[in-house]
Every structure is written in C-alpha cells, then in structure tokens.
C-alpha cells in the first residue's frame, strides 16, 4: 500500500455537499496516482505545458484535505491534470478536467449542485438555452463597463455560441490590458479555458501596440505562461509591428523580447523574416536615433 502523506477529513469535519464531492474526487485521483509526494505533484504541474497555472505543494495539501473552496478553477484543473497522468491506469485528462471544472463551478456558486454523472450525456450548454439572437445575448455595448467577473459569469450562462468571438473582439477594442488580464483570469477560474485562449489570441491581433506591450508585461508579473501570448503575437502581427513591440519589451524584459523575435522566426515565412532582420540590423547600426517612432520621423 502506498503511504499517504495527507488524509481526507471525515464527514463530521467536511460535511456532504459540493465541496466534499470535489475534495473526495481529487483525493481518489491522488490515491489512484499512488499517493505521490506533494512536491512531486507540484513539480509535475510546473513541468507540464498543459497546466493552466503552477501550484505550490502547500496549496495542493489544502485542496486534498478539503480546504480548496478558495482555490481557483485553474488550480483545481492543474492538480487534476497532473494526477490523471500519474494514475495507473492513466485517466482521460480532458474528461477529468471537464468533470472537476464543473464541480468547481458548483462550489463557486455558478451552477446548482447535482451529483456528477459521467455516464449521462451532458445536456447543459447552448442547446439548452432559449433560442435567442446572439447579438442580443452578447451585445458588447451592454458589457463595455461591466467587471471581468460579471462578463465571465455571463459567458458561463450563454455558452460557446457563434457570437462569442465577435463579442470578445469588441471588448478587446473597447477595453485595456488591465481589463483583459483580469478577464482571462476570471474565464480560467470559471473553467472556460478555450474562451480564455481565444481572448488571448484576439488581444494579440487587435490591441494597440502600447497596450499589447503592457499585456505582455502583466503576463510576466502574474507569472503566467507569457509564451502563449508571445506566440499569438508572432503569428498575427506584421514584421514592423513585431519589431516595434520588440523594442518596447527590450527596455523592460529582454528575455521576453528575444523570445518574441525567436518565435517570429520559427512561425513566419522567409519574406517576413527578411523584413524583420532588416529592421533589427538597422537598429543595431543605430540608424538615425533610437526608437522605431523616432526612426520614422528621421527618415521623413
């Protein structure tokens, strides 16, 4: 028998309800994984490219011992993905992530509590909502001044219909980097990971460059995987825009600036790379001043 480093409380300490159902489910995964050390679980999460966040071993202890009511959905999913891969036999990571995201939403009060039945077809979602026009349901003008939490809660109710992308694009164009990073966080906490990833892509495509540079900086400060954002930028922006953003980032975070440049080289064609290399060579030569904006003025 594997030695258990943590013990799940009994019902007298952790009574029946959504939090106990969440805790028992994760604890069962922990046992199926062979009761690994909490530091091993934390290290597995940190090394995984699929984990939505990193989690300390003490935070993992809290979740496994029924004190995870304050944990975000990202934390729960990260732990579940790690334990699913460590379990023998291995569990379906995507199915387990969906299961525990739903349980987290119940604990957070975003959905009513009904015991999870994986053998039944999931009937909730866009098809179960009343038929209504997407534009009316997702009118960006009605949410332009709302909090990220309110927007995420509304997207939980609406689902992933066709109007979501246009709605998110409108929000990006109306709001700033601060709102976007908070909305990404709220979407992840609500288990809407695909929507959060799409918001990151749309931000990379639509934000003005100063705001985009600020978003990269905030990703770094929050210790999020900034490479996801840098990859989206490298895929969608012109060589001159990437050069200007590289210049902005180099003053604050040289590693991220160099990562953006390397990703652009990997993802783009020869013509785009040649244009970026020319701009970088001109910068190295100190062409008539410093920043791209100053160089434009001097050229004219």
N, C-alpha and C positions, 0 to 999 in steps of 0.2 A: 504493500500500500504506500502511495506517495505521502510524504509528510506535508501536512497543510500548515502554511505559515499564517493563515488567517482563518477565522471561524465565523460563519454566518450567525447572527443573533437569532434566538427563538422568537415565536410569535408574541410572547409577553413583552419583549423589547422592540420588536419590529412587527407590528400587527398586520393582518391581512389587508391588502389594498394594492394600488398600483405601484407604490414604492417597493413593497415586498416582492411583487411579481417581477419587477425589474431586477431587484437585487438577487433573488433566487435564480433567475435565468442566467445572469452573468456568473454567479457562483458555480452553477452547473457547468458552464463553459470552462471555468477555472479548474474544476476537478477533472473534466474531460481532457484538459491540456496537461494533466499530470501534476497539478499544483506547483507550477514553476515559481521561482522567487519573484518578488515584486520588482526587483531591479532588472531581472531578465525580461519581464514583460515590458517595462519602461524602455529598455534598450531595443527590444524588437519593434516597438512603436516608433522610436526615433529613427531606426534604420529603414522603415517602410516608406515607400513613395506614395502608397495609397492612403496612409493615415492622414486624417484631416488636421491633426494637431499633435504636439508632443504632450506626454503626461508623466508627471513625477511618480515615483514609487509610492509616496505617501498619499497622493491623490487616488492611486489605484487601490490602496488599502481602504480608504474611505468608501469607495464605491463597492468594494467586495464585502464590506461589513455593514451595508445598509445605510450609509450616510451619504449617498450620492444625489440627494434631492437638489443640491445646489450646483451639481456638475452640469456643464453644457452638453448639448447633443453631440458636439464634436468629440468631447472627452469620452463619452459612452461609446460612440462608434469606433474610436481609435482602439479602445480596450477590447471591444468585441472582435474587431478585425484581427488583432494580434492573437487572441485566444482561439479564434476559429482556425487560424493557420497552425497553431500549436497542438490543437486537439487531435486525438487518434481514435477513430478515423477523423480526418480533417472535415470541417463543416463547410457548407456553402457560404462563403463570406458575404456575398451580396444579399442573400436571403436573411442571414443573421443581422446584417446592418439595417435592413429594412424593418425587421422584427423589432429590434431594440430602439430604432428611431421612433417607431410608432409608440412603443412603451414610454419612451422619454416624453413624447408629446402629451401622453395621458398624465404622467407625473407633473408636467409643467402646467397642466390645466388647459391645454389647447384642444384636447379631444376627450370625450367621455370614456370612462373606464368600462371595458368589456374584456374578459379574459381572451388572450390572443389564441386564435385557432388557425394554425398554418395549413391545416388540411382543407380549409374552406376557401373558396375563391374570394379574393378581396374585391368588394363591391363599392367601396368608397372611392371618391375621386371625381373628376369632371363629369363622368357619365351619370353620376347620381345627383348632380346639382340640377336645379331647374333650368330649363333651356332659356337662355337669355343672350343678348348680343354682347360679344366680347368687349366692344368699345364701351358699352355702358358699365360692364362689370369692372373693367380695367381702364378707367378714364384717368390718365396721368395727371390731369389738371386737378382732380379731386384729392390727389395724394401728394401734390408738389410740396406742401408744407407739413405733411404728417411725419411722425417719428419713424425711424427704421423699424422699431418693434411693431408699430401699427401696420406698416407696409408688409412686413413678413407675415404677420397674423392674417392679413387679408389674402396673401398669396397661398397660405395654407388652406384657406377656405375655397378659393377659386380653383386651385389645381394648376396643371401644366398645359393649359389650352393654347391655341394659336396666338392669342393676343398678348401673351406674357412677354415675348421678345420685344414687341413694339412698346409695351409698357415700360420695360426696363430701359430701353434705348431712350425713351422720353425722359425718364428720371435722371439718367446719366447726363443728358444735355441740360437739364434744369438745375441739378444739384452739384455739390463739390466733392472733393476727395474725402473729406471728413464723413459726410453722409454715406458715401459709397462703402467705405471700410466698415462702418457700423452696420450697414445693411447686409454686407457679406457675412459678418459675424452673426447677425440675427437669423439669416437664412440657414446658416450651418447649424445653429442651435436648434432650429425648428426641424432639422433633418432634410431640408431642401437643398441637398448638395449640388445636384445638377443645375438648379436655378442659380445658386451662388457661383458656380463655374461659368455659367453663361453671362452673369453680370460682370465678372472679371474680364471676359472676352470683349463684351460691349464697351466696357470702360476703356480698355486698351485701344479700341477702334475710334471712340467718339470724344474722349476727354480732350480739352485743350492741353498742349504740351506742359505748361507750368503746373496744371492740376495733375497731370499724369505723373510728372516727376515727384510731386508731393505724395501721390498714392504709393509709388514705389518706396519712398522713404517711410511711410506709415506701415507698409507691409513689413519692412525691416524692423521697425520699432516694436511691432506687435509679435515679432518672431514667427511670422507666418512664412510659408514657403514662397518666397518672393520670386523664385524661378518660374512659377506658374504664370505670374503676371508678366515677367520679362519675356517669356516665350510667346505670349499673346501679342505683346508689343512688336517683337521681332517679326512675327508672321504678318502683321496687318499694316504697319507704318512704312512710309516711304524712306529711302536712304537718307534724305536730308533731314527728315523728322527724327530718325533714329540717331543721326549724328548730333542734332541739337540736344536731344534728350541725353545722349551720352555725355555731352559737355556739362549739362546741368548736374548729372549724377556724379561726375568725376570730382566735383568740388566737395561733395558730402560723403559719398560712399563709392570709392574707387572700385572695390570688388564687384559691386552690382553693375557699375558702368562697363567694366570689362566683360562681365557675364552677358550683358545685353549685346555687346559687339560680337562675342563668340557665337551666341545663339543666332544672330542675324546671318553670320557667315555660314552656319550649318543649314539654315532653313531657306535661304533665298538663292536665286539664280546668279549666274556669272555677271550679268549686266548690273544687277542691283549691288552685288559685292564690289564691282569695279567702281561704281559711283561712290559708295561709302569709303572705299580705300582712298580715293582721290581726295575726298573731304578730310579724311584723317591725316593724309600726307600734308595737305595744305595747313592743317592745324599744327602739325609737328614743325613745319617750316616757319611758323609764326607769321602767316600771311596777313599783313596789314592790321594787326590787332588781335584781340582775344576772342571774345565770344562770337558765335555764328551771327548774331544780330549785328554786332559791330563790323564783322567782315562784310556783311551785305551792304551796310552803309558805305564802307570804304570802297567797295567795288563800284558802287554807283557814282 
